[in-house]
């Protein structure tokens, strides 16, 4: 690579070294956030067993994480605009690591659902704030690169989640205690995220002078009145439910519905995340070639078919193929929605916050809805809600 000079080449101007470094840093942060989430969800069956919870009570417990994330969303954009993405990611990941540790220790040692809920609330609050900040930073890097790349950052998240699910499956097979597993992962996630965030771009607000708090609040309120932003939010809501229902319930549903072991259930969740990763990696090329809307229609249809197959297949191998299609189809809705919300970089913090709040409502309502439904029809059959919600978006 040529050295930086006062008169850089056109290629160097297009992709300066700080932008390349930021691209790597953002990918690392996404991956480690996925590692944390994947590790947690892969051990949900073990947590249910340790706490002796019904499907309905497990859904209420998982709600604590969603509530934390949803409460973080309205102010996450303002915090990011004030502190900058790098500092926001660092502080919020500290909260993620603390919440992971508390949830793991409480489930594995004390057996207290209330203490686990406190840990999950902190986990969710930190993860929700980090989600907004890293998407804002990812959209800024995408702008400077001049091509679609945000889905690839989400692919990095999925890769991290695959690694987390794989580690969780291995830990389950080896009988590693939940407390040891999650506490150790928390340290890795925090240390790696702090290193990755050091490569972020300088905050835009610092270059132009910090905006007044009242101005930030007005921008946030204005974003709530924009029809385009609200429609993007509704799309993200449906796709977040499509993704989140698998995160929360797929491992448990296969354990209950197909009679597989906890380790196999964690592996099935890993298959879903592999599908997500492939979709997000290949999706950038498809979007640049055919555009956002046609690609989204295709992936939504794929998710509906895959989720239906996963539930109604009747045999484990065929159902796993459905899980892979489900993951592939669910891959692009969230990152493409975030990218669309951040098209105008100056208004990105407010718009991304609004879209995130609407989208994360699915994570708030999804776990208890599917849990309560699972108590009546079984956790596997309850997942048929996913294709039912997806079909209207194709109309």
N, C-alpha and C positions, 0 to 999 in steps of 0.2 A: 504494500500500500504506500502511495506517495506521501511525503511529508506535507504538513500544512504550511502554506505560504501566504503572503499578503495578497497574491493574485491566484486564488484557487481555480482549479479546472471546473468545468460545468458539472462533472460528476461529483466532485468534492463539495461544490455548492449545494447540489441536490441532496446529498446524504453526508453531512458533516460528521466528524467523529463523535461529538457529543450526542447527536441524534442516534447513532449506532449504539453508543454506550447506554443511552436511555432505553432503546429498544430491548437490549439484553436485560437491563435492570427491571423493566416492567414485566418481561417474561418470567424472570426469576420470582418476582413478587406474586404474580398470578399462580405460578406453579406451587409455591409454598403455601399459599392460601388454599389451593385445592388439596394439597397434602394433608392439611389440618382437617378440612371438611371430610375428605375421603376416609381418613383414619377414624374419625368419630362415627360416621355412618356405617362403616364396616363392622363396628362393634356394638351396634344397636341391639342385635339379638342377644348378645352376651349381657348387655345392660338390662334388657327386659328380664332375662333369667335371674340375674343377680338381685334385682329389685322385686321379682315376682309380680309383674304387672300384666293386666289384661291389655288387649289391643286398644281399647278406649282410653285407659289410663296412660298407656305409652304415648298415645297421640297427644294427650294433655301435657305430658312431660316435654315432648318435642316442641310443643307450642311455646315454651319458655324461650327457646332459641329464636324462633320466628318473631316473637314479641320484641325481644332485644334488638333484632335487626331492623324491624319496622320502626321502632322508636328512634333509631339512629338516623334513618333516612332523611327526615325533613330538614335536619340541620347539617347533615354531612357535607352537602355542597357548600354551605356557608363556611363551615370549618375549613374545608379544603381551600376555599378562596382566600381565607384569612391566613392560614398556616402554610399553605402550599401542599401539593400532593405528597412530597417526600416525608415531611414531618407528620402529616396526618396518618400516612401508612405506618410509620414507625410507632406512634402512640397507640393507634388502634390495634396493631398486631400484639403489642404488649398486653392489651386487654384480652385478645384472643388466646394467647398463651396462658394467661392466668385462668381464664374460664375453662380451658381444656384441662388444666391441671386439677382444678377444683372438681370438675365433673368426673374425671377419672378416679381421683382419690375417693370421692364420695360414693361412687358406684361400687368401687372395688374393695373399699375398706370399711366405710361406715354403713353402707346400705341405706342411706337416707335419700329418698326421692326429692325432698325439699332442698337439700344441699346440692344435689345434681342439677335441679332447676335453676338455682342461683348461678352455678357455673355455666350452664347453657345460656342463661340470659346475658352474662358477661361475654361469652363466646359470640353470641349473636350480635350484640351491640358493637363489639369490636369488628366483627366480620362485615357487618352492614356498612359501617363507616369506611372501612378499608375498601370495600367493593366500589363505592362511589368514587373514592380518591384514585384508585388504580385505573378505573375506567376513564376518568377525566384525563389522567396522565397518558393512558394508552391512546385516547382519541387525539391528544395533542401530538404525540409521536406519529400517528397515522397521517395527520395533516402535513407534517414536515416531510414525511416520506413520499407523499403524493399518491399513495395507492392503498387499497384495502388491506389492513393488517390486524384490526381489532379482533376478528374471529380467531386469528392465530394466537393472540394472547389468551383468549379463552380456551384454545386448544392446549396451551401450556397449563392452564388451570386444570383441564381434564386429565392431562398427563400426570400432574401432581396428584389428582384424585385417584387415578389408576394406581399410582405408586402407594398411596395411602390405603386403598382397598387391598392391594396385594400384601402390604405389610400387615394389615389387619387380619387377612385370611391366614397368613403365616403365623401371626401371633396366636390366633385362635387354635390352629392345629397344634402348636407347640405348648399351648396352655399358659402363655404369658399373661400375667394378671393385667386387667384393664388399667389399673392405676399406674403400673410400670410403663406400659405401652404408651398411654396418652401423655404422661408426664415427660417421658423422654422425647417424644415427638414435639411437644411444646417448646422445648429448648432449641431443637433443630430449626423449627419454623421461625422462632423469634430471631435467632442469630442470622439465619440466611436472609430474612426480610430486611433487617437493618443494613446488611451489606448491599443488597439489591437496590434499596431506596437511595443510596448514596449516588447512584448514577442517573437519577431522574433529572429532567430538564429544569432550569430555573422557573419558578412560578411566574405565570404571565402577569399576575397582579403586581409582583415586585418590579417588573420592567416598566409598567405604566403608572406606578404609584398605587398604593392600596386604596381600594374603594371604601367609601363610608359604609358603616353597618346598615344605615337606613336605606342606602342605595341597593345593597345586597338583598335586603328584605323585599324591597319593591320589585326587584328582578325575579325573585322567587315567586311572589304573588302573581306577577304578570304571566309567568310560565304556566301557572295553574289555569289560566284563562285562554290558553292557546289550543284550538281544536287539534292541530297536528300533533302537538306534544301529548295530549290526552289520548288520541288514537294510538300513538306509538306505545303509550303506557298500557292500554288495554291489550295490545298484541303481546307485549312483554308479560303481562299478567297471565295470559293463557299459556304461554310457553314456559313461564316460571313454574306454573302448576304442573305442566307436563314433565319438566325436569325434576322439580322438587318432590313429586309423588314417588318417583323412582328412587331418589336419594333417601327419602324417609322410610319407604315401605317395601322396596323391591326384595331386599335380603330376607326380611321377615315374611313377606308373602310367599316366597319360594320355600322357606322352611315350613310354613304352615300348609300351603296349598299343594306342594309337590313332595313333601316329606323328606327334603334333603337336610344335610347337616348344616350347622352354623357356618362352617368353613366353606361349604359349597355355596351357601347363600351369599357370603361375602364375595366369592368368586363371580357369581352371577352379576352382582352389582359392578364388579370390575369389567365385565363384558359390556354392560351398559355404558360405562365411562369410556371404554375403548371406542365404541361407536360414536360417542360424542366427540372424541378426540379426532377421529378420522374425518368426521363431518366438518369440524372447525378448521382442520388443516387444508382440506380440499375445497372448502367453501369459499375461501378468499378468491381463488382462481375463477370459480363459477360466478361469483358476484361481479367481479370485474368484467367478465365476458357477457353475461346475460342480464345483469342488474339485480337489485335487491328483491323486488316483488316476485318475479317468476321463480327465483330460487327458493324464496320463503314458501310459496305455494307448494312447490314440490316436496320440500322437507316436512311441511306440516302434514301432507297426505301420507308420507312415509311413516311419520310418528304415529298417526292414527292406526294404520295397518299393523305396525309393529306392536303397539300396546295391546291391540285386540288379539293378535296372535299369541303374545306372551301369556295372556290370561286364559284363552279358550283352546289352546293347542292340545291339551290333554296329555302331552308327553313332555318330559323335561328337555330333550335335545331340540325339538321343534320350538318349544317355548323360548329357549335360549337364543335361537335365530331371531325370534320376534323381539327379544330384548335388545339385540344388536341393532335391528332396524329402528326400534324405538329411540335408542341413543343417537343414531345417525340423524333421524328426523328432528329430534329435539335440539340439535346442536347449534343452530344458527339464530333462533329467535331472539334470545337474550343479547348476544353480542351485536347483532345487526340493529336491534332496537336501541341499544346504548350508542352505537355509532351514529345512527340517524339523529338521536337527541343531541349529540355533540357536534352536529354539522357546523354550527356557528360557534367558534371557539370562545368568543366573548360571553355568550349566554350559556355555554355548556354546563357550568356548575349548577345553575338553577334548573335547567331542563333535565339534566341527568338525575338530579335529586328527585324531581317530580316523577319521572319515569320509574325510578327505582322504588319510590314509595308505592306507586300503583302496582308494580310488578311484585314487590315483596308482600303485598296483601295476600298473594297466593300461598306464600310460605306461612302466613299467619293462619289462614283458614284451612289450608290443605291437611296438615297433620291431624287435627281433631276431627275434621269431616271424614277423612278416610278411616280413622280409628274407630269412630262411632259406627260408621257403616260396616266396618270390618267385624264388629261385635255381632252384627245381625246376619251378614251374608258371607263372612270370611274375608280375610285381608286380601287374598288373591282376587276374588270377584269384585271387591271394592274398587280395584284399579280400573275397572271398565268406565269409571267416571272420566278418565283421561280422554279416550276417543270421543266420548259424548261431548266434551267441551271443545275438542279440536274441530269437529265437523262444521260448526257454524262459521268458523273463520275462513273456510274454503268457499262459502257461498258468495 
